[in-house]
Amino acid sequence: MIDVDPSLVDWSRAQFAFTAMFHWIFVPLTLGLSVLCAFFELIYLKTGNEEWKRITRFWMTLFVINFACGIATGIILEFQFGTNWSNYSWMVGDIFAAPLAIEGLFAFFLEAGFFAVMFFGWNRVSKGFHCFSTCMVAVGSNLSAVWILIANAWMQNPVGMAFNADSARFEMQNFAEVVFNPIAITKFTHTSSSCFVVGAAFVISVSCWYLIKGRHVEMAKKSIVVAAVFGLVSSTFVAFTGDESAYEVAQKQPMKLAAMEGLYKGERGAGLVAFGILNNKKTAGDSQDAFLFEVKIPLVLSLLANRELDSFVPGIDDLVYGNAEENIMGVNTKMEKGKLAVADLLAFKQAKKDQDAAAAEDALTRFGVNKDFMGYGYLDTPEEAIPPVALVFNSFHLMAAVGSLFPVIFGAFLFFSLKGTLTEKRWLLPVGIFASFLALLAQQAGWVTAEVGRQPWAIQGLMPVKISTTDLSATAVQVSFTAFAVVFSLLLIAEVSIMLKAIAAGPEGHTK
């Protein structure tokens, strides 16, 4: 068994989580604002109205500022797979690296190739080609997200691969299966549409500030109409993609779903928790109530999870200790099979080293029986397979609660804009200013749900996080964590400062 320093694992997790969440401050705005810039310029190309050109150039400047910071943090994030997670990178590099390489070679170069034309090509190329370049930047930005989310989805639902016992690596078998992984499809549609919400909310936030200050009123009104339409469509689509995403989680990661709902005892006709306060003293297998207080919508969880009102939704206890009546194998049984798989793999490696072909073949045959449970062989207790329930539950419900506000917010801005009474609704404008912060909060809560909810797995069911680390000292990771925290904090301060100066300058500062 591998001897792992728990402190090293915790600090490596913390550093990657910090870097990923910091990077995710910039990514949603990049994806959403790139598409909105394309819409603004398409309107300019169609109408020939110079006011739309001013609007496009202004929002494009803010996009570029944010885009630069996103690149800096994204590069550091990818480097950490080699510095802090080398065991993971070695074992799955044949699969995980492919989407990331495509993202760099295809999507990034498509994006970067047209970026210079988009930002510097005004009055140097034709209107049509400039608009095409802006659209290609938007397409490239979102293609980058596609490939990164494909890589992430494979960690949640490993498909299209096989384990090579000789090299102790997972190897690609079917690239199409990896690309069209059901988790990847739902993850991209849900994530991209929620990023569009962030972009729309940002445009409304800045525009509302202008309206409150009485500056650039016509530009702000026009921007709000486009952003409200885009945001209303996107936020409605988020609800549909969220439903499909929850269904895929229920099918592929039932433990995550149970944590999202604080469900310990499986139920038929399970209700969806609309609001609840968890009992922090509750542990798996005990008789305590999971909630101090809860409000449930009857039958809805079963419908969302299995598309049947009376279907059985397994709880944490069922998944950890098993449920023979529902034919659910518990983690305790999977651990027994996993430990046999690990032992047979070691026996195979030793037989190969000893050049004993018969013993190697016999060990490999035994390994094949239990190889799908190999990851469970590295767990110490069945309860280790349970993610932090309180964090996952609260993050999920925060995301859902905040996200549900946006169709109402965008609808209100569109309604009053079309009526021509938006500037009279002084109560609504402050709501608009805070809309972008709410959108980012929902985004961060969503990623916490997705990534913490799959713990303790780096690869679902096959590789725990604790065996994925690099052979570093915890002190080394602590030092680099502190360094990144300082650098990222300075970067955020610089980005916000530059962004605020650009907003204060207004569209007049971006027309030359």
C-alpha positions, 0 to 999 in steps of 0.5 A: 500500500502507498504511504501518503502524507495526509498534510501533503494531500490536503495542501495540494488540494487546497492549492489546486482549489484556490488556483481553479476558483481564482481562474474561474473568476475570469473564465465565465466573463471571458466566455459570456462577454466574447459572445456579447461583443460578437452580438454588438458588432453584428448589430453594428454591421447590420445597421451601420450605426456608429453608436453600436460601433462605440458600444462594441469597442467599449465592451471589447476593451473590458473583455480584453482586460479580463481575457489577459488575466484569465490566460495568466491564471489558466497557464499556472493551473495546467502546470500544477498537474506536473508539479503537484499531481505527477502520479495522476499525470503519469497514470492518465496522461494518455487520455487526460492530456489529449483534450488539453492538447487540442484545446491549446493547438486548435481552440486557443490558436483559433482564438488568438489568431483572430484576437489581434484583428478584433482588437487592433483591426478597426479601420484596417480591415473591412467591417465584414472581416472584422466582425467575422474575427470577433465572432471567431474569438467568441467561437475560439473562447468557447471551444477552449471551454469544450475541451477543458470540460471534456477532460474534466468530465472524463475524471467524473465518468471515465470512459473510452479507456483501458488499464494497461497492467504492464505500464500501470497506466490508463490508455485511450481506447476510444477517443469519440467515447471520451469526447461524447461522454454524456457528462461532458455534454451536459457539463459544457451546455450547463457551464457555457450557458451559465457563463453567458449569464455572467457576461449578460449580468456584467453588462447590465451591472456596468450599464446600471452604474452609468444610468445611476450616474446619468452618464452614457445613458443611451449606450447603457440603455442599448447595452441593457436591452441586448444583454437582457435578451441574451441573459433571459434566454441563457438563464432559461436554458441553464435551468434545462441543462441543469436538469439534464446535468442532475440526471447524469449525476444521478446515473453516474455519481449517485454519491454526489447526488446524495450529498447534494440533497443530504440524503442518507436513507434511500427513498422511493418517491424521494422529495427534492429539498427546497430549503434545509438546515443540516444536522452537523452531528449526523454521520453515516449509519447512525439513527439521527435525522439528517436535517434540523429543518427542511422543506421538500417538494414531494417526488421531484428528486425521484423524477429528476434522478430517474425520470420516474416519480416512484423510482428509488434514489439511493442515499449515502447509507445505501451506497456505503453499506449496500442495499441488497433489496435494491441491488446496490453494492456497498463501498465495503464490498467494493473495498474488498474487491479493490484490495484484491485487485491491487494485490493481484496487480502487485503480484503480476508486476513481481511475476514479470520481474521474476520472468515467471510467465505462468504466474504473471498470466494467472495474476493478470487473470485474477486482476481482470476480475476486480480491476473496475474496483481498483481505486477502492482498494486504496481507501482505508474505511468505507466512510472515506468514500463520502464527500463533505456533505455539508459543503456540497449540500450548501453549495448546490442549494446556494447555486440553485437559489441564486441561479433561479433569480436571473430569469426574473432579473433579466425579465424585469430589465427587458420589460421596463427597457421595452416600456421605456421606463427603466430609468424611472425604476430607481429600485431596480438599478442597484439590483442590476449593479449587484447582478454580476456578483450574484452570477459569479457567486452562483458559478463558484458554488456550482464548481464547488458542488461539482468538484468537492462532490466527487471526492475522494476521487481524482478519477471516479471509482478508479483513483483516489486523490490521495494517491495522485500527488507528487512526491513533495514535502507538505512544506514545499506546497505550503510555500508555493501556495503562499506565493500563488496567493500573493501573486494572484491577489496582486493580479486581481487588484490590478485587474479590478483597478484597470477595469474600473479605470476603463469603466470610468473613462467610458466609451469615449476613451475607447474609440481611437 
